[in-house]
Amino acid sequence: MSALFDQLVRRIQLDGPLSLADYMAQVLTDPHLGYYSRQQADGKDPFGRRGDFITAPEISQMFGELLGLWCADCWVNLGAPPRVILAELGPGRGTLMADLLRAAKGVPAFLAALEIHLVEVSPSLRRRQAQALGDLEVTWHDSVDQLPTSAPLLLLANEFFDALPIHQYQRTRQGWAERRIGINDAGTELVFGLAAAVPGNRLLGLPPADIGAVAELCPAGNAIAQAIGQRLAAQGGAALIVDYGYLKTQAGDSLQALRAHRYHPVLRDPGSADITAHVNFQALAEAAQAGGARPLPPVTQGEFLTHLGLDQRASQLIAQATASQAKDIAEARKRLTGDAEMGRLFKVLALTTSDGPDLAGFPTSQDPGETQATPKNNPG
């Protein structure tokens, strides 16, 4: 039993069973005992091959470099304003931003126009990001709402929305009932249960579902997407959301915990594993549109990176690499774009303004793109 487990038990004893969203918020972000704080306090790094999961920027520098060129292209299409807010949500170790800015050196005027803003609540991760970015001037924020509104916004969110707290509901004969977390009779384990059902066969736009089906809602993610939409409508710019998930609102249980790149029971040893759920890209797009942004039809990560020139960049790096390095680069390219890897599971959603230009990597009227498949779980 851990101190965080004891806190959760006391909270349940006082207030009753917790929603999954409340559980995820405490388990992941408690400032002293939550997953990210606990990892750093123990001297562990949750990111990378030696951690619990690996993200695209940690797989290869090519990912951040291409996103840097994408941002520079957006800036040009905005009319090359003398000042632009470059923001990243959940920057991890700062790898993506560091690679992005290195690529941006190829467009000096763009680099000179940037003001770097990072949205990160973890003090320990802020320190890691500061180390990665060296002497660059960076401003940190606790939420999207704190980002400045005095210049156009270029915003990146890579594997940010999947870690936001979700609510789960299960379809019963009486209607949809929220899954909640309580304690077993012995007081030794956290267990799932159901709250009273709400009559009806529909849940916030979800199509009718069979008895036993599970549905997931992420109000926190939708609120952030709407706030981004409002910022873009007011000040101009573009946003790029990269994550694993599904294109259309649908039923399905995608909740998972990862520890050392393996699946881990969600309720066991809280604070020891990362907890995520698949992103509903339709819900994010609708929320951003409600805020005033124009969402572009999402594409797969494989399509997006290929359109941006990943194959050409990999060839450039391989030409200058040793045999061992060349093998690693080729494997990274496959990992990022392969259909059986991250290529189809991960989707890319771009947000711009109602009168904004076409954005690189996304189909135009002359380039219809491809239909996407429903994702499957992949621990990475």
N, C-alpha and C positions, 0 to 999 in steps of 0.2 A: 504494500500500500504506500502511496506517495502523499506528500503534503497537498498536492493539487486534488487528488482523489478525496482526501478528507474535507477539503473546502467544498467540493461539489456535493458531497454527502450532506454536509451541514446546510448548504443552500437548499437542497431538495427537501430536507427535513423541515426547514422553516417556511419555504414558499411553495412546495409541491413540485411535481415533475417538471423538468426543463424542456423547452423546445430545442430542437436540434440546432437552431441558429444561436441560441444562448450558450449551448454547450460548446459549439465550435468557436465562438468568440472568446470564451474564457480559456479554453484549452490551447488555442493558438496564440492569443495575444496578451494573456495575463502578464503584466510587466515583470513579475519575478519568477513565476512558475510555468508560464505558457511555453509552448513548443519552441518558438524562436528565441526567447530569453533563456530558456533552459539549455538549448544547444550551445549558445555562446558562452554561458556561464560555466559549462562543463568543458569548454575548450574544443567543442566539436563544430564542424561546419556542415550544415544541412545540404549545401549545394555540392554538385560535382560527383565524380565517380566514387569518392570515399564517403560521401554523405548519404542522404536518404533518397535524393532524386537529382536529376540533371536537366537543366534547361538548355534551350537552343544556344544562347550566347556562350555557355560553358562547353558546348560540343565543338564549336568552331568560331574563330574570329570572323569568318565570312558572313555570318548572320548579322552581327552588329555593323559590319562595314556596309553591307547592302542597305540596311535600314538608314544608315547615315546618308548614303547617296539618295535614298528615297526622300528623306527630309530636305536635303539640299534642292532636289527637283521641285518639291512642294513650295519651297521658299521662292524659287525662281518664278513659278506659276502664280505666286501671290503678288508678283511685281517687285520682288527683291526688296522688301521693306528694310529700313536701316536698323530695326530692332524687332526681335521675335522671341517669344517665350518658348523654350524647349523644355518640356516637362516629361518625366517618366514616373509611372505609378508602380510601386513595389520594385525598386531597382536591384534587389538582391545584393550581390557583392559589388555592383557597379560595373560589371564586365561589359554589359551591353552599351552603356553610355560611353565608357572608355574607348571601345572599338568604334562606335559611331563617330566620336569626335576626332579620332585618328583619321578616319576616312574623310571627314569634313575638311581636313586641312587642304584637300585638293580643290576646295572652293573657298579661298581665303575670305572673300567678302561675306559669305554665309557664316563662316566661323566667327567673324568679327561682330556679326549682328546678334549672335546668340546670347541669351541669358538662361542659365541652367537652373532648373528647379526640380527637386526630387520630392515625391510624396512618400514618406516612410515614417512609420511610428516607432520602430525599434531603435533605441539608442545604439545598441551594439552593431546593428547593420549600418546605421549612419556612419559609424566610425570606419567600417570596412569600405563603404562607398567613398569616404573622404580619402582613404589610402589609395584606392584605385584611380581617383581623379587628380591626385597630386595637388599642385598649386592652383588649380582652376577655382574660380570663384563660384560657389554653389550655394543655393538657398534651399533649406529643407522645410517641408510642411507636413502637418498631420493629416490633411484632407485636401481633396480637390477644391473645395470651396475657398481655400486660402491662396490659391494661385492668383497672381496679379492679372488684372483685366485691362492693362494699359497698352497692350500690343497684341498682334496676332499670335495664336497658340498653335504649336506643333506638339502633339501629345502622343506618347507611346505607352502601351500597357501589354507587356509580354508575360503570360502566365500570372496575371494579377487577379482576374475575375474568378478563376476556378477555386481560389482559396477563401472567397468571401462566404460568410455564413448563409446557409440555406435552411428553409423549412421543408419538411417532407410530409406528405399526406398519403393515406392509404384508402383505397376505395372499399367500402364495406356495403352490406345490404341496406344499411341505414343512410348512407351517403359518404362523403369524404371526412375522414378522421385524421387529425394531426398526430404524427408519431412524436412521442415525448419520451424523456429519459428519466427513469426512476431508479430505485434500489431494490435488490432482491431481498427476500425475507431474512436471510442471514446477515444482511448489511455488508456483504463482502464484494459485491459486484454491481456495476451499473447495467441496467437492462432497458430495452425498448418496450414501450407500451403505447396505447392509443387513447387519445382524449375523446370526449363525446363527439359523435359524428354530426356534421352539418347536412341536413337533408338535401338531396339533389344529386344529379349525375354529372354536373359540370363544375369546374374549378378554375376561375379566372381565365376563361377562354380555352381551357384544355378540352379537346374532343371527348365525347363519352368514352369511358374506359370500363374494362371488365372488373369484376369483384377481385380484390387482391392486388390490383395495379397500384403502383407507387408513383406519385408525382412530386416534382421539386420546384419550389419557387425561391427566387433570390431577390427580395425587395431591396437589399443593400446594393446589389449590382445594378439593378434597374435605376435606382436613385442616382448613382454615380454616372451612369450613361446619360441620364436626362440632364444632369448638371453639366456634363461635357457638351451636350448639344446646345445648352443655353449659352455656354461660353463661346462656342464657335459661331452661333448666330449673332452674338453681340460684338465679337472682336475679330472674327474671321480666323482662318487657319484650317487645320486638318488633324485628325486623330487616327491612330492605327491600333487595333486591338488584335492580339495574337494569342490563341488559347486552344485547348482541346474542348470539343463540344459538338452540339448538333445544330442543324440549320433551322429546323422547324420545331415549334412547341409540341412536345409529345410526352407521354407517360414513360417512366423508366427510373430505375434506382441506379444512380451512378456514383453514389457516395463511396469513397474509399480512403483508406489510410495507408501511407507508405513509410516503411522503415528499412533502411539499408537496401533500397530498390526492390523490396518485397512487400506484398500486401500484408497488412497488419489489422487485427480486429479493431474497429473504430472506437469501441468503448473500453478497451483494455489498456491499462497503464496510461491514463490521459496525460498528454504533454510530451510523450516519448516519440510520437510519430506525426508526420504531416497529414492533414485531412483536407481533401478536396472533393469537388463534384464537377461534372461536365457543365459547360457554359451553354446557356440557351441564347444562341445568336439572334434568333428572331425577336426575343424579348428585349435584348439590348438594343437592337436596331429600332424597334418601335419606341422604346423609351427615349433614345437619342433624337428620334424624329419628333417626338412630343416636345422635346426641349428646343427644337428649331433647327436641328442639323439635317443634312441629307445623307442617309446611309447608302453606300454602294453595295450591290449584291456581293456577299462574301465569296471568297475563293479559298481553295485549299492552300496550306503553306507550301506544298510542293509546287503548285502552279505559280504562286506569288514569287517565290525565290527564283524559280526558273525564268520567269518573265523579267526579273531584275538582273539576270546575268550570273547566277550562281555557277553554272557550268563553266563559263568563261573565266570567272575568278578562280575557281578550283584549278583549272588548267594553268593559269598564271603561277599559282603557288606551287603546283606540282613540278613545273619546269625548273624551279629554283630549289627544289627540295632533295633531300637524300631519299634513298629507297624506302626507308622506314617512315620518314615523314610523308612521303607521297602516298603510302598505304593509308596512313591516318587521315590524310586529307580526303582521299577517295571514300573512306568509310564514313567520314563526317558528312560529306555531300549526300551519300545514300541515306544516312540517318535523318538528315533534315528534309529530304524530298521524296524518299521512297514510299510507295503506297503501303507497304507492310510496316513502315516505321512511323515517323511523324508526319510524313507528307500528306496523307489524307485525313488522319485523325485530327490534326490541328487545322484550324480555320483562321482566316484573316479578314477582319471587318474594318473598312475605312469609313470615316465620317468626315464630311466637309460641309460647306455652306450651300444654300439653295442655288446660288449662282456660281459656285466654285468650279474650277476646271477639272477635266479628267485627271485621275491620279495614276501614276505608274504602277504596273502590276495588276491592274484591274481591267476587266473587259470593257470595251467601248461598243458602240453600235455596230462597228465593223469587226469586232472580236468578241463573239458571244460567250466564249468560255465553255466550261463543261459542267454537267450536273454532278453534284457531290453525293457521296454515300453516307449513310448513317455511321457514326463512329463506334469504335469498340474500346474498352478499357485497355490501357497500356501503361504499366508502371514506370517505364523508362529505365 
